[in-house]
Amino acid sequence: MKTVVFDLDGTLADTSADLIAAANACFEARGLGPLLDKELDKSTAFRGGRAMLTLGYSRLERSDLAELVESDYPRLLSFYGEHIDNETFFYPGAVSAVERLRSNGFKTSICTNKPEGLARTLMSRLGASDLFDALIGADTLPVRKPNPTPLFEAVSRSGGVVDRSVLIGDTETDEKTARAAGVPLVLVGFGPEGDAVKRLNPDHILNDYKDLQAVVEALIA
């Protein structure tokens, strides 16, 4: 069975504003005010909670940076979980592209480094849970991307086979995952890195979700 595996943050949906809001809530709880900007720091948001906290506290040159990050990380996750879909949105055409794949016999799944519970909550809030046959998060297995095991599991749980699958992503983590798994790689050109993803030499750069089916059919064939 042909399978398309999607990354989530920065690939299917722009989650950056809600992620940055969660980090800023941690800073504000310490009376520091918002230390991150929703536009200027967007790329850091897609690298995870600890990366955002580290960036914010590094701007204050705190000597206790590591301790602050670990102390605030649970608070960040809690705030984010409560406000997970305030400003998050699917990229234009993403939902219809997934629906089109499924109507043409493809299996679809998500392989993300977002904690599984948060990923499932987000998909539910956005009304998209039924669009994917499987969802593998950062804590579903003992390992996470770029280890290829989560991708293999996403394919297996969706009922597909690895040698007829493709990964759709947006970052170097996805590039390393696809290469380790030996599957074709498509990187989106509208994600956090924009055209800079060309440096990763993907098998294809996707600039519009309307082209997705033709692209994956060519790569899997």
N, C-alpha and C positions, 0 to 999 in steps of 0.2 A: 504494500500500500504506500502510495506517495505521501510524504509528510512534510509539512512546512512548520519549522520551529521558530517562534518569535521571542526575541528579547522583549522586555516590557518598557522600562523607563528609557525614554529617548528614542525608542523604536516604534512601538505602537502608540504610546501616549506621552505627552509633555507633562511630566509630574513635577517639574522643577520649582514652580512657584510654591506649591504646598510643602515641598521638602525644605526649601529655604525658610519658609514661615515657621516650620518646626524648630529649625536651628536657632532662628532669631528669638523664638519664645524662650529658649534656654538662656540666651544671653540676657534677655530682658528680665528674666526671673532673678538674675544676679545684679540687676540695676545697671546694666551696661548699655542698654539700648540695642537696636538692630545693628549687627556688625556685618551682615551680608546683604548684597543688592540682588534683587530678583533677576535682573538682566545681566549685569556684569559678572555675576558669580554662577550663572546657569550651568556652565560645564562642570563645576565642582559638585553641584547638587547631584548629578548623575553618577558621581563616584562614591556616594553613600554618606550616611550620617556622620561617621567619624571624620571623614574628609572635610565636611562642612564645618564641624566644630573646631577642627584643627586650624582651618583657614581663619575662622573668626578670631580665635584666641591668639593666633600668631600675629595678628595685626595689633595686639596689645602688648606683644613681646612678654607674655607671661612665663615666668620660670616654671610654674606648675602646670604647664600646658597638658601634659599627658594625663595627670590626675583629673584635671577639669573635664577633659574629653570623656574619660571613662565614667566619671560621676554623672555627667549630663546625658550620656547616650541613652539610658533607659527613659529619661524624661523626654528626650526627643522622640523616641518611638511612641511613647504614650500620646503625646500631643499630636503627632502625625496621624496616628490611628484614629483620633477623634475628628480630625479635620482633613482627611485623606483626599476628599474630592471637592474641596472648596473651589479650586481654580484649575484642577487637572482636566485635560481634554484629550480625546483621541486625535491623532493627526488626521488631516483631511483625507477622506477616502479609505482610511484603515479598516473600518468596520465593514464597509461594502466589499472591500477586497477580500477579507477573510470569508465573508458570506459567499462570495463568488467561488472561492477555492473549494469550500465545503460542498457547494451545489454541483461542483464538477468532480467530486469523488476524492478530494484530498482530505487527509487528516491534518488537523492543526493543533498545536500545543504551544505552551509558554515555558521558557526556561530563563529564569531571572535570578539575579542576586539580591532581590528584595525578599525579606522574610516571607515564607509561604502564607502565613496568616494575613499579613498586610496585603499581599498580592491578591488573595482571594476576596478580601474585603473590598478592595478597589474594583475588581472586576464585577462584583455584585452590585456595588453602588453605581457603576457605570452601565449596568444592565447588559453585561457582555459575558457572563459566566458560561452560557450555553454555546458560545462560539468556539470553545476550545475543548478538545478531548482529554487533555491532561495539563497539569500545571506543576512545575517543579521550582521551588524557591531556594533561597540561600541555605535554609536549615532543614530542607526535606531529607537530604542525605548527609553523610559525614563530610562530604566535600562539596565545593561549589565551583562555578566557572572561574578560571579557565580550564580546570580539570574537565575532561570530556564526559565523565560519568553522568552528570546531570542531563546533558544533552541526550546521551544514549537512553536514559531512563524516560525522558520526555517523549522520545520516539516510541519506546517500547510500550509505555502506558497508554499511548494514543492508538496502539494497534498497528503501527507502521514498522518499517525496516530501515536500518541506518543507511544502507547503500542506495536507498531511494528517498533520501531526505535532504533538506537544505536549511541553513540557519540564516535568519534575517536579524541583523543587529545594527549597532551604531558605534561601537568602541573597539579599542585594542583588545579588551577582554574577550569580546565576541570573535575577533579575528583569531586569537590564540586558541579559543575553544574549537572553532571550526577546523583549524589546521590540525589540532591534536586528534580530533575525531575523524578526520579525513572526509569531511563533507563540504559541498560547495558553500561559499559565503557570499551573501548579499548584504551590503551596508547601505543604510539610508543616507542620502545627501542632504536631508533637511533636519538631521538630529543636532545634538549639541556641538559637534565638530564641523558641521557643514561640509564644504568641499575638501576640508583637510583630511577626510577619511581616505582620500585617494592615496595617501602615503602608505596605507596598509595593503594596497594591491588586492582588493577583493575581487571575486569573480564577476561581480557586477555592482554598480552604484545605482540605487533606486532613488529617483528624484520625484516620482509620483506614484502613489499606490495603484492607480489605474493600470499601470504596466506590470504589476506584480505577477499575475498568472502567467503571462507570456514569458517572463523572465525565469520563473521557477520551472516551468515546463521544459524550457530549453536546457536548463542546467541539469535537471534530473534525467531527462532523456538521454 
